[in-house]
Amino acid sequence: MMTKLDYSYLIPFLIMSVISFFVIVGQLQPINTDEYLKVAVQEGDTLWGLSARYKDFHELSSSSFISWVEKENNIFDNHIFPGQEIILPVEIATMQVVMNE
């Protein structure tokens, strides 16, 4: 006969499964690109340089900024080229508020 102790692992397992599910689903949802700044890459631009240029409009570290840009724009190994339009983790509303101060 099975005792309650034999199933003691089941509740934590179920809780962790549900939490994992919601974390994964949250990561898969696309961003609303209309809320973020879209820029055309200029000659000489780098992701590090863009992070520094817009540092007053985001709260990410440079490496987090670059990771976000790479993920949302399907960029690999920091390769961007002139004329390419990319979305930056700079909310347009935040940028407008800061510029109006």
C-alpha positions as CSV (number, residue, x, y, z in Angstrom):
1,M,0.0,0.0,0.0
2,M,1.2,3.5,-0.9
3,T,1.6,6.1,1.8
4,K,1.4,9.9,1.5
5,L,5.2,10.0,1.7
6,D,5.5,8.1,-1.6
7,Y,3.8,11.0,-3.4
8,S,5.5,13.8,-1.5
9,Y,7.6,14.7,-4.6
10,L,4.5,15.1,-6.8
11,I,3.2,18.5,-5.4
12,P,6.6,20.3,-5.8
13,F,7.0,18.8,-9.2
14,L,3.6,20.0,-10.3
15,I,4.2,23.5,-8.9
16,M,7.6,23.8,-10.7
17,S,6.0,22.5,-13.9
18,V,3.3,25.2,-13.8
19,I,5.8,28.0,-13.1
20,S,8.1,26.8,-15.9
21,F,5.1,26.8,-18.3
22,F,4.2,30.4,-17.5
23,V,7.9,31.5,-17.8
24,I,8.3,29.9,-21.2
25,V,5.0,31.2,-22.5
26,G,5.9,34.7,-21.3
27,Q,9.2,34.5,-23.2
28,L,7.6,33.4,-26.4
29,Q,5.1,36.3,-26.7
30,P,6.3,38.8,-29.3
31,I,6.9,42.4,-28.3
32,N,4.6,45.2,-29.5
33,T,7.1,46.8,-31.9
34,D,5.0,50.0,-32.2
35,E,6.0,50.9,-28.6
36,Y,9.7,50.7,-29.2
37,L,12.1,52.9,-31.1
38,K,13.0,51.8,-34.6
39,V,16.2,53.2,-36.2
40,A,18.0,52.8,-39.4
41,V,21.6,51.7,-38.9
42,Q,24.1,54.3,-40.2
43,E,27.6,53.7,-41.5
44,G,29.9,53.1,-38.5
45,D,27.1,52.2,-36.0
46,T,27.6,49.3,-33.6
47,L,25.3,47.8,-31.1
48,W,27.6,49.0,-28.3
49,G,27.5,52.5,-29.8
50,L,23.7,52.5,-30.0
51,S,23.5,51.3,-26.4
52,A,25.7,54.2,-25.3
53,R,23.8,56.7,-27.6
54,Y,20.5,55.8,-26.1
55,K,21.7,55.1,-22.5
56,D,19.5,57.9,-21.1
57,F,16.4,56.2,-22.5
58,H,16.9,52.7,-21.2
59,E,17.9,51.0,-17.9
60,L,19.7,48.0,-19.4
61,S,23.4,47.3,-19.1
62,S,25.2,47.4,-22.5
63,S,25.4,43.6,-22.7
64,S,21.6,43.3,-21.9
65,F,20.8,46.0,-24.4
66,I,22.8,44.1,-27.1
67,S,21.2,40.8,-26.2
68,W,17.7,42.3,-26.4
69,V,18.5,43.9,-29.8
70,E,20.0,40.7,-31.2
71,K,17.0,38.6,-30.0
72,E,14.2,40.9,-31.2
73,N,15.9,41.6,-34.6
74,N,17.3,38.1,-35.3
75,I,20.8,39.5,-35.3
76,F,23.8,37.2,-34.8
77,D,27.2,38.1,-33.5
78,N,26.6,41.8,-33.4
79,H,26.4,42.0,-37.3
80,I,24.5,45.0,-38.4
81,F,24.8,46.9,-41.6
82,P,24.0,50.4,-42.9
83,G,20.4,50.8,-44.0
84,Q,19.1,48.0,-41.8
85,E,16.2,48.9,-39.6
86,I,16.3,47.6,-36.1
87,I,14.1,47.9,-33.0
88,L,15.8,49.1,-29.8
89,P,14.7,48.5,-26.2
90,V,13.8,52.2,-25.9
91,E,10.1,52.8,-25.3
92,I,8.9,55.7,-27.4
93,A,6.8,57.1,-24.6
94,T,9.7,57.1,-22.2
95,M,11.9,58.8,-24.8
96,Q,9.3,61.5,-25.3
97,V,9.0,62.2,-21.5
98,V,12.7,62.5,-21.1
99,M,13.1,64.8,-24.0
100,N,10.3,67.1,-22.8
101,E,11.9,67.5,-19.3
